[in-house]
Amino acid sequence: MSTTTVETAPAAPSSGAHAARPARTITPISMTRLVGVELRKMFDTRAGFWLMASVGIVSVLATAAVILWAPDAAINQGTFSSAIGMPLSVVLPVIAILAVTGEYSQRTGLTTYTLVPWRGRVIGAKVVATLLVGLVSMLLALAIGAVGNVAGSALAGVDTTWDVTLAQFANILLASILGMLIGFMLGVLFRSSPGAIVGYFVYSLVLPVAFGTLAAFQGWFRDLQPWVDVNFASTRLYDTAMTAEYWQQLGVATLIWLWIPLALGVRAVLRAEVK
């Protein structure tokens, strides 16, 4: 006759044991780390690297063009700043656009928003990274322009002229930052690189012509233009002493064309399905 052995399963831990076990804490990813990741993502592709490198390349080329072809009377810091600022006004907003749309064009958004479920922190990190890139780019452009000013003055045999004050440079920096934020806003709204880039060129090339034509032929719009034309209002930062009224007009224009669309775009990003 065989003997059957029954093994007794270990008793389940009591509720007291569960209560005594320390709760596991989850530390959220810090904003500093998120910003560092977003900065690295802006450089770690071949296209991103050369787009970033183009900031220095176009600054050097613009500086060399001024030295080679500008008349001696135009060899000053203002000329170099203007020559460098024109191509950067196109490159920097494109960088801001790709900082957002890269999540969708490269299909990394699902991974990003899974690792950091609250999308607002990711958008905030992208904004900070974009502003840091813009600040460093403008400081680099200023340094290259200063070197070109010294070298150009020496080659032309004229005195070195520093005609860009710290306040003027701050206004130029603000204008560049606003341009990048416009690009960022378009990236958030469209979430498509081609669509956002086309939208930026419509904003920067088509709308100024349309508003300028309307102001030239319609007297009622002439006084209204500075309040609704953000390009007109922000261009004053480059070459005009800003008055209180000019600052108010810039604030209203950016509210219409930047802050309200940006809020709508962020709301859409927070709610949209990521594929």
Secondary structure, 3 states (H helix, E strand, C coil): CCCCCCCCCCCCCCHHHHHHCCCCCCCCCCHHHHHHHHHHHHHCCHHHHHHHHHHHHHHHHHHHHHHHHCCHHHCCHHHHHHHHHHHHHHHHHHHHHHHHHHHHHCCCHHHHHHHCCCHHHHHHHHHHHHHHHHHHHHHHHHHHHHHHHHHHHHHHCCCCCCCCCHHHHHHHHHHHHHHHHHHHHHHHHHCCHHHHHHHHHHHHHHHHHHHHHHHHHCHHHHCCHHHHCHHHHHHHHHHCCCCHHHHHHHHHHHHHHHHHHHHHHHHHHHHCCCC
